[in-house]
Amino acid sequence: MTLPRVLSLEDGQIIHTIPTEFYDRLRLLNDKATFNDHFLIENQKVNYRKVESPSELTNLSIKIGNDREEYFSIMLEKSVVSISRKYVNPEITEEATYTNERSMDINPVKALELVMDTSSIEVFIDGKAMSRTVYFDSPIKTIEIYSETKETKEVTLSDSN
């Protein structure tokens, strides 16, 4: 199950966007917080987060974890975004096509949006989307964002009503 998406066609590419009704249901948890190289969220219920920069987002990593050292990761390196649940779910080895990691090429972006549900994490970047089913053994406790670039970035945190 994923968040409903608005699909459109732009220059022969399918564009995935979050419906405006979703944003209407969000309750803002902070004014836009700023950070340069590290941002930490602890023990706070957050379903939606947006990371944005006045210039391009590059060399950014996000780690979503619990107190049992399980974590889901998102890596943005140059023009590729990768997601991994390698350290959350036991690896499924019976299906030859199964993988814990996914990646996609992207254009330079200024914003990355994350939507989390009880058992899924979705990433929206520049009209593209990726999602994974994720089952943590204990509740999520931390979300850490690291950046190799020192420019100021903004983080918006929200929870759904």
Beta strands, then each sheet from edge to edge (+ up, - down):
strand 1: 6-10
strand 2: 13-17
strand 3: 26-28
strand 4: 33-35
strand 5: 38-42
strand 6: 48-57
strand 7: 60-66
strand 8: 71-77
strand 9: 80-87
strand 10: 101-105
strand 11: 109-116
strand 12: 120-125
strand 13: 128-133
strand 14: 140-147
strand 15: 153-160
sheet 1: 1+ 2-
sheet 2: 3+ 15- 4+
sheet 3: 3+ 15- 6+ 11- 12+ 13-
sheet 4: 5+ 14- 7+ 8- 9+ 10-
end
